[in-house]
Amino acid sequence: MARKKAAPDFEHSLAELQTLVERLESGELSLEDSLTAFEQGIGLTRECQAALAQAEQKVQILLERDGELEPAPFDADPTA
């Protein structure tokens, strides 16, 4: 169940971050609101980075065989 929750949380955090960036780039926020949005953005960025690092660790564990990483080609279109 945690697997299903992790991806939506990442996607949600990323979408929130995008919205914050757009608001900051608009230039319509006051200095105080800009600082608050920036602080929220830093928190969201850290959450996203942590989720990506965890996903990378899972991929490394899945690819590990006999204590060594086995290189595996990445095929973005498995039907090709």
N, C-alpha and C positions, 0 to 999 in steps of 0.2 A: 504494500500500500504506500510506503514511503516513496517508491519509485514514481508512482503516478503523481504524487504531490510535488516532487522536486522540479519537474519540467514546467508545470504551470506556474510555480513560484518564480522560477527563473524568467519565464516569458513575461509574467506580470511585472516583475522588478525592472526588466529591460524596457517594457512599454512605459512604465512610470518615469524611468530615467529619460527616455526620449521626450516625453511630455515636458519634463522639467527643463531640458536643454532648449526646447522650442520656446518655452516661456522666458528663459533667460536671454535667448538670442533676440527676442522681440524687442527688448529694451524698454518695455512698458512697466516693469516692476520697479518699486522703490528700492533704495539701497538695502533697507532692512529686509524686505521681501526677497530680494536677490540673494542676500546672505543666507536666509533661511532655506531657500530653494537649493542653493549651492551645498549647504550642509546636508540636506536630504539626499542630494545627488551623490555626495561622497559615500553616504551610508548604503545607497542602492548599488553603487559601483563595487563596494566591498562585498556585498551579498552576491553579486553576479560573479565576481572574481573567485569567491569561495566555491560557488556552485560549479564553475568551470574547472577549478583545480580538483574538486572531488570527482567530476566526470572523467578527467584525465587520469586520475589514479585508478578508477574502475577499468578504464580501457587498458592501462598498463597491466593490471592484474589479469584481465581476460586474455591478453596476448602473451603473458609470461608462460614459458614452458621450460621445465628443468632448470629453473634459476636464471634463465637468460631470456631476453626479449627476442621474439621472432618477428622479423620485419614482415609486414603484410601489406600488399598493395591496397590502395583505397580506390574503389570504383564507385563514383557518384551515381552511376546508372547501372544497377546490377542486371538489367534486362538486355543490355547491349552486348 
